Amino acid sequence: MTALVMRGAAWRRGPLTLLCAILCLAGAAQIGAGLYIPAKAALAQVLLERAFDRSLATRLPQKPWAWADMTPAARITVPRLGVARVVLDSGSGQAMAFGPTLLPGGAAIGERGTAVIAAHRDTHFRFLRDVRRGDIITVQTRKGLTRRYAVTGSGVVRWNGYALANAASGEKLDLVTCFPFDAVTRGPWRYVVHAAALD
């Protein structure tokens, strides 16, 4: 009789154990999916740093991996925050999965007008929420040009309400990301950090 009761209890635990295992696997898959984008972004920056260093040495664009359709254009640093990011030259949304990108509608780094660098709020430009007026942003291009900018302010605009400062206003830099920072879905708002050249 005791053996029958034990077998019955084991039979009832079997489906419960299977259900628990399935739920654990589903949870692990969700955690993995949540870590995939930040992990990919971090690994990409390592490969982009290497390609940027090769680009500086040769003064020629160097692909970070063989099948890449973009190359590093510059490196931005914010010393107060200890932040450094390699910026890509393609300006595409696909490239932003790997790093910030220099948008083609803006000026080139070091020229009159506004250079615009965009990146995702949950990876490469998460630090923008901590940038303050007066912070120094350094940009080094793959050709070896180094420019320093001071943050003049920031603001939130609709994606279709953002306008570049014209070239007559001097050399400027805008860093752009989606807003709000903690949102999990896309929205119409963009957070823009404005900076002006010091040199």
Secondary structure, 3 states (H helix, E strand, C coil): CHHHHHHHHHHHHHHHHHHHHHHHHHHHHHHHHHHHHHHHHHHHHHHHHHHHHHHHHHCCCCCCCCCCCCCEEEEEEEHHHCEEEEEECCCCCCHHHCCCEECCCCCCCCCCEEEEEECCCCCCCHHHHHCCCCCEEEEEECCCCEEEEEEEEEEEEEHHHCCCCCHHHCEEEEEEEEECCCCCCCCCEEEEEEEEECC
